[in-house]
Amino acid sequence: MKKIWFLLLVSFLSIGAYAQVKDPVKWTSKIEKISDTEYKVMLHATIEDEWHMYSQFTPEGGALPMEFIYDNAEGNYEPQGKATESEYIKKYNDIFEVDEYYFEKSAQFSHVIKITNPAVETINLQLFYQACTIECIQFDKFFVFDLKDLTSKAVLNFEDVQSSTTKKSEDSEKPADVSESGKKEEQKGIWSIFFLSFVGGFAALLTPCVFPMIPMTVSFFTKQSKSKAKGIKNAIIYGISIIVIYVFLGLLVTRLFGADSLNALSTNVWFNVVFFVILIVFAASFLGAFEIMLPNSWANKIDRQADRGGMIGIFFMALALAIVSFSCTGPIVGTLLVEAASKGGTAPLIGMLGFSSALALPFMLFAMFPGWLNSMPRSGGWMNTVKVSLGFLELALALKFLSNADLVLQLGLLQREVFIALWIAIFGTWAIYLFGKIQLPHDSPVAKLSVGRTFLAIVVTTFTIYMVPGLWGAPLKLLSGMTPPQTYSESPKGFGGGGAASADVELPQGAKEGSHGIVTFTDYEKGMAYAKEVNKPVLLDFTGYACVNCRKMEDHVWIDNKILPTLKNDIVLISLYVDDKKDLPESEQYVSETTGKKIKTVGNKWSDFQIEKYQANAQPYYIILDHEGNSLNTPVGYTPNVDEYMQWLESGISKF
């Protein structure tokens, strides 16, 4: 219980955090000669407050230990044993159940190196380490020690050691300021994830694995307790335990991958393909093909623990509910975690908080007001209808992940018309099912439709009909960000040219017709050259093929009558896709001076440009530039308010 309450506390403390470029440890280095064949390399680390860095000796099973990796050691020199460290802090981690060794504030390291090749000129050290606060981040730092001059320096990678290129000091790099608008949108995103997950929890509550448990569990607490107050208290502890269990799961996903890594996964091809397959499996399970269940031995062991009584016994009762109901809740939880993981940051944690709150609330409320149990609907075949309906939704969502992979690779396999046609087929079949025209495994015979089922059937049918004009180029604003963009279709201008707006002008060299007919450059240099030629400011748009909020901005904000004329007539738009997987020519590939990573693709290039120039790595990200590349106002991210975005545009253009 102590571990779980600790993790819940950490979870709430981390809710306000979101991904940005962070580097909490600053390094200095030096080298001294101790004999004709031996040198000592030394490092000093300054660690930011509230952060700690792990020792090379920290035991397995917990955090990642520090590693000293020598790049050019073979045949040239031999490190003598392990590096020597300053005194570290030793503390038992009751979450991972191991001792952990780490440093706070500062740390010193030294390593004796024996030279075996007199001709060697440098010692190249790659230092890997993990630094943690509420979140954990892994780093690689590179140091070069000159044996002739007895000097040392930090470098971004060893490939640039021999070059004389100018290196921008990492210590001078500062994260971009986050505008008030960006902070507001971050909060909106958090509440959106919480609300959708709460709805998912409510849906899980209505499934056959959970719903019948409500009266049974509430009756247990009210009848077994010595007083009504005691029964209410136990039911509240039970509900809080449910929340703790699922929030722990969300925290585990966030800590396992790291907030920044989750954000990057959203445009990763394999991430999207793997979760497409997972969601298809979940959908098949809900539709009745098979049941996804945890081993019975788990439930039996947990059930025995629940007999212990007290708070611990109640907690294990909640854990037993989570395990026994897994065949119904597992696919929903999995889907929420997948969708939240694609958002990045602490979204998985927020999602599980919303889901578990909806799941736990009825148990607490019915214990407080037992008379409400009489008004509950009886268990029956309607619960399987809820389960099957969730299966159709899982199937539709799975296609979104496959579409993301297709967009990033630009394969053209799931263009807008094909995607919409598949969704029409899925939701159309769902509507037919709700009207009782088809039955699936585990369904009871439908003699007559209930009022609720009829209303839901009408809503699904209406939504299906709404999507049909999308096959001929209708914008389908309700699905903005879910369907592929209009430009990624067999008929970008709509059937017969009547869909998306057209530029109706001869395109400049190097440009293409983008969304809503806006002339768009996808190469920075070509776009800047054209802006000088026509003497207009530049709107630099860092975007992605699989970026949902980018599509929302284009479909809801850019298309507005206040915004679109400005984008078409008053600026030059340069859209740089950070997830473009096209390989750069060999001659244009390089190693990033900012991250030290090999830049191989067009997307890598633009992502590196955004990080190096603007110290930001989120999309969408908008900057208004003059012809020298100087920002004319403060860059902004996702800004769904049309008036606010228009005001931002005007403030930049007016300074040109």
MOMONOR-V526549 format. One record per residue. RES is the residue in one small letter. OMEGA is omega in radians with two decimals (NA if undefined). Layout:
RES_OMEGA ; RES_OMEGA
This chain:
m_-3.11 ; k_3.12 ; k_-3.04 ; i_3.12 ; w_3.09 ; f_-3.13 ; l_3.10 ; l_3.10 ; l_3.12 ; v_-3.13 ; s_-3.11 ; f_3.12 ; l_-3.06 ; s_-3.05 ; i_-3.08 ; g_-3.08 ; a_3.02 ; y_-2.96 ; a_2.96 ; q_-3.12 ; v_-3.06 ; k_3.09 ; d_-2.97 ; p_-3.11 ; v_3.10 ; k_-2.98 ; w_2.88 ; t_-3.07 ; s_3.03 ; k_-3.14 ; i_3.06 ; e_-3.13 ; k_-3.11 ; i_3.02 ; s_-3.12 ; d_-3.07 ; t_-3.08 ; e_3.10 ; y_3.06 ; k_3.06 ; v_-3.05 ; m_3.13 ; l_3.04 ; h_-3.13 ; a_3.00 ; t_-2.98 ; i_-3.14 ; e_3.09 ; d_3.12 ; e_3.07 ; w_2.99 ; h_-3.07 ; m_-2.99 ; y_3.13 ; s_3.05 ; q_-3.10 ; f_-3.12 ; t_-3.01 ; p_3.06 ; e_3.12 ; g_3.10 ; g_3.14 ; a_3.13 ; l_-3.14 ; p_3.06 ; m_3.11 ; e_3.02 ; f_-3.08 ; i_-3.10 ; y_-2.96 ; d_-3.01 ; n_-3.02 ; a_-2.99 ; e_3.12 ; g_-3.09 ; n_-3.12 ; y_-3.10 ; e_3.02 ; p_-3.09 ; q_3.14 ; g_3.11 ; k_3.05 ; a_3.09 ; t_-3.10 ; e_2.95 ; s_-3.05 ; e_3.14 ; y_3.09 ; i_3.10 ; k_-3.09 ; k_3.12 ; y_3.09 ; n_-3.06 ; d_3.04 ; i_3.14 ; f_3.08 ; e_3.04 ; v_2.95 ; d_3.07 ; e_3.13 ; y_-3.09 ; y_-3.13 ; f_2.99 ; e_3.09 ; k_-3.10 ; s_3.10 ; a_3.10 ; q_-3.14 ; f_3.03 ; s_-3.08 ; h_3.11 ; v_-3.11 ; i_3.11 ; k_-3.10 ; i_3.10 ; t_3.10 ; n_-3.08 ; p_-3.08 ; a_-3.09 ; v_-3.05 ; e_-3.08 ; t_2.94 ; i_-3.10 ; n_-3.08 ; l_2.97 ; q_-3.09 ; l_3.07 ; f_3.11 ; y_3.10 ; q_3.07 ; a_-3.05 ; c_2.84 ; t_2.96 ; i_3.07 ; e_3.13 ; c_-3.14 ; i_3.08 ; q_-3.10 ; f_2.91 ; d_3.08 ; k_-3.05 ; f_-3.13 ; f_3.09 ; v_3.14 ; f_-3.11 ; d_-3.08 ; l_-3.11 ; k_-3.08 ; d_-3.07 ; l_3.07 ; t_3.12 ; s_3.10 ; k_3.02 ; a_3.11 ; v_-3.13 ; l_3.04 ; n_-3.07 ; f_3.14 ; e_-3.11 ; d_-3.06 ; v_-3.08 ; q_-3.09 ; s_-3.11 ; s_-3.13 ; t_-3.13 ; t_-3.12 ; k_3.07 ; k_-3.10 ; s_3.11 ; e_-3.11 ; d_-3.11 ; s_-3.12 ; e_3.12 ; k_3.10 ; p_3.11 ; a_3.09 ; d_3.09 ; v_-3.11 ; s_3.08 ; e_3.12 ; s_3.13 ; g_3.12 ; k_3.12 ; k_-3.12 ; e_3.08 ; e_3.13 ; q_3.09 ; k_3.13 ; g_3.13 ; i_-3.13 ; w_3.11 ; s_3.12 ; i_-3.14 ; f_-3.10 ; f_-3.13 ; l_3.12 ; s_3.08 ; f_3.09 ; v_3.09 ; g_3.09 ; g_3.11 ; f_3.10 ; a_3.12 ; a_-3.14 ; l_-3.07 ; l_-3.13 ; t_-3.07 ; p_-3.10 ; c_-3.01 ; v_-2.99 ; f_-3.13 ; p_-3.11 ; m_-3.05 ; i_-3.13 ; p_3.14 ; m_-3.08 ; t_-3.14 ; v_3.12 ; s_3.12 ; f_-3.10 ; f_-3.08 ; t_-3.09 ; k_-3.08 ; q_-3.10 ; s_-3.09 ; k_3.13 ; s_3.11 ; k_3.14 ; a_3.13 ; k_3.11 ; g_3.11 ; i_3.14 ; k_-3.13 ; n_3.13 ; a_3.10 ; i_3.09 ; i_3.10 ; y_3.13 ; g_3.12 ; i_3.11 ; s_3.08 ; i_3.14 ; i_-3.13 ; v_-3.08 ; i_-3.08 ; y_3.07 ; v_3.07 ; f_3.11 ; l_3.11 ; g_3.11 ; l_3.14 ; l_3.12 ; v_-3.13 ; t_-3.11 ; r_-3.10 ; l_-3.08 ; f_-3.05 ; g_-3.06 ; a_-3.11 ; d_-3.12 ; s_3.11 ; l_3.13 ; n_-3.14 ; a_-3.10 ; l_-3.00 ; s_3.11 ; t_3.11 ; n_-3.05 ; v_-3.06 ; w_3.05 ; f_-3.09 ; n_3.13 ; v_-3.13 ; v_-3.11 ; f_2.94 ; f_-3.14 ; v_-3.13 ; i_-3.11 ; l_3.04 ; i_3.10 ; v_3.11 ; f_-3.13 ; a_3.13 ; a_3.12 ; s_-3.14 ; f_-3.14 ; l_3.01 ; g_-3.12 ; a_3.14 ; f_3.11 ; e_3.03 ; i_-3.07 ; m_3.00 ; l_-3.13 ; p_3.13 ; n_-3.13 ; s_3.11 ; w_-3.11 ; a_-3.12 ; n_3.14 ; k_-3.13 ; i_-3.12 ; d_3.10 ; r_3.11 ; q_-3.11 ; a_-3.13 ; d_-3.06 ; r_3.14 ; g_-3.14 ; g_-3.11 ; m_-3.13 ; i_3.11 ; g_3.12 ; i_3.10 ; f_-3.13 ; f_3.00 ; m_3.11 ; a_3.11 ; l_3.09 ; a_3.09 ; l_-3.12 ; a_-3.10 ; i_-3.10 ; v_-3.09 ; s_-3.02 ; f_-3.11 ; s_3.10 ; c_-3.07 ; t_-3.08 ; g_3.12 ; p_3.13 ; i_3.12 ; v_3.13 ; g_3.14 ; t_3.13 ; l_3.13 ; l_3.10 ; v_-3.12 ; e_3.13 ; a_3.12 ; a_3.13 ; s_3.08 ; k_3.14 ; g_3.09 ; g_-3.10 ; t_-3.09 ; a_3.11 ; p_3.14 ; l_3.13 ; i_3.14 ; g_-3.14 ; m_3.07 ; l_3.11 ; g_-3.12 ; f_-3.06 ; s_3.11 ; s_3.12 ; a_-3.12 ; l_-3.03 ; a_-3.00 ; l_-3.12 ; p_3.14 ; f_-3.14 ; m_-3.08 ; l_-3.13 ; f_3.07 ; a_3.10 ; m_-3.09 ; f_-3.06 ; p_3.13 ; g_3.14 ; w_-3.11 ; l_-3.11 ; n_-3.12 ; s_3.12 ; m_3.05 ; p_3.13 ; r_3.05 ; s_-3.14 ; g_-3.09 ; g_-3.13 ; w_-3.14 ; m_3.07 ; n_3.06 ; t_3.07 ; v_-3.11 ; k_3.12 ; v_3.12 ; s_3.07 ; l_3.09 ; g_3.08 ; f_3.12 ; l_3.09 ; e_-3.13 ; l_3.13 ; a_-3.13 ; l_3.12 ; a_-3.13 ; l_3.11 ; k_3.13 ; f_3.07 ; l_3.10 ; s_3.11 ; n_3.14 ; a_3.14 ; d_3.12 ; l_-3.12 ; v_-3.13 ; l_-3.13 ; q_-3.12 ; l_-3.13 ; g_-3.11 ; l_-3.07 ; l_-3.14 ; q_-2.97 ; r_-3.09 ; e_-3.14 ; v_3.14 ; f_-3.12 ; i_3.12 ; a_3.12 ; l_3.11 ; w_3.08 ; i_3.13 ; a_-3.11 ; i_-3.09 ; f_3.06 ; g_3.09 ; t_3.10 ; w_3.13 ; a_3.12 ; i_3.10 ; y_-3.11 ; l_3.10 ; f_3.04 ; g_-3.09 ; k_3.06 ; i_3.10 ; q_3.13 ; l_3.12 ; p_3.12 ; h_3.11 ; d_3.01 ; s_3.10 ; p_-3.11 ; v_3.12 ; a_3.09 ; k_-3.11 ; l_3.02 ; s_3.14 ; v_-3.14 ; g_3.14 ; r_3.12 ; t_3.12 ; f_3.13 ; l_3.12 ; a_3.12 ; i_3.13 ; v_-3.12 ; v_3.11 ; t_3.12 ; t_3.14 ; f_3.12 ; t_3.13 ; i_3.12 ; y_-3.08 ; m_-3.03 ; v_3.14 ; p_3.09 ; g_3.09 ; l_-3.13 ; w_3.01 ; g_3.09 ; a_-3.01 ; p_-3.12 ; l_-3.06 ; k_3.12 ; l_-3.10 ; l_3.14 ; s_-3.12 ; g_3.11 ; m_3.11 ; t_3.00 ; p_-3.11 ; p_-3.12 ; q_-3.12 ; t_3.14 ; y_-3.08 ; s_3.11 ; e_3.12 ; s_-3.07 ; p_-3.14 ; k_-3.11 ; g_-3.13 ; f_-3.12 ; g_3.11 ; g_-3.05 ; g_-3.09 ; g_-3.10 ; a_3.11 ; a_-3.11 ; s_-3.13 ; a_3.10 ; d_3.10 ; v_3.06 ; e_-3.05 ; l_3.06 ; p_3.12 ; q_3.13 ; g_-3.12 ; a_3.04 ; k_3.07 ; e_-3.09 ; g_-3.11 ; s_3.10 ; h_3.07 ; g_3.13 ; i_3.08 ; v_-2.99 ; t_2.99 ; f_3.09 ; t_3.05 ; d_-3.03 ; y_-3.06 ; e_-3.14 ; k_3.12 ; g_3.13 ; m_3.13 ; a_3.13 ; y_3.12 ; a_3.09 ; k_-3.11 ; e_-3.09 ; v_3.09 ; n_3.08 ; k_3.04 ; p_-3.09 ; v_2.92 ; l_3.13 ; l_-3.02 ; d_3.01 ; f_-2.98 ; t_3.11 ; g_3.12 ; y_-3.09 ; a_-3.11 ; c_-3.09 ; v_-3.10 ; n_3.05 ; c_3.13 ; r_3.12 ; k_3.11 ; m_-3.11 ; e_-3.03 ; d_-3.09 ; h_-3.07 ; v_-3.09 ; w_-3.07 ; i_-3.10 ; d_-3.09 ; n_3.08 ; k_-3.00 ; i_-2.97 ; l_3.12 ; p_3.12 ; t_-3.13 ; l_-3.12 ; k_-2.93 ; n_-2.94 ; d_-3.13 ; i_2.97 ; v_-3.08 ; l_3.03 ; i_3.13 ; s_-3.11 ; l_-3.06 ; y_-3.06 ; v_3.11 ; d_3.09 ; d_-3.03 ; k_3.12 ; k_-3.13 ; d_2.98 ; l_3.01 ; p_-3.11 ; e_-3.09 ; s_-3.11 ; e_3.09 ; q_-3.08 ; y_3.06 ; v_-3.07 ; s_3.06 ; e_-3.10 ; t_-3.07 ; t_-3.09 ; g_-3.11 ; k_3.09 ; k_3.14 ; i_-3.02 ; k_-3.05 ; t_3.09 ; v_3.12 ; g_3.06 ; n_-3.09 ; k_-3.09 ; w_3.07 ; s_3.11 ; d_3.11 ; f_3.14 ; q_-3.13 ; i_-3.08 ; e_-3.03 ; k_-3.00 ; y_3.13 ; q_3.12 ; a_-3.14 ; n_3.12 ; a_3.10 ; q_-0.02 ; p_3.12 ; y_-3.00 ; y_3.09 ; i_3.02 ; i_-3.01 ; l_2.91 ; d_-3.04 ; h_3.09 ; e_3.13 ; g_3.12 ; n_3.11 ; s_-3.13 ; l_3.02 ; n_-3.09 ; t_3.10 ; p_3.10 ; v_3.05 ; g_-3.12 ; y_-3.09 ; t_-3.02 ; p_3.13 ; n_-3.05 ; v_-3.10 ; d_3.13 ; e_-3.14 ; y_3.11 ; m_3.10 ; q_3.11 ; w_3.10 ; l_-3.09 ; e_-3.14 ; s_3.12 ; g_-3.11 ; i_-3.11 ; s_-3.13 ; k_-3.11 ; f_NA
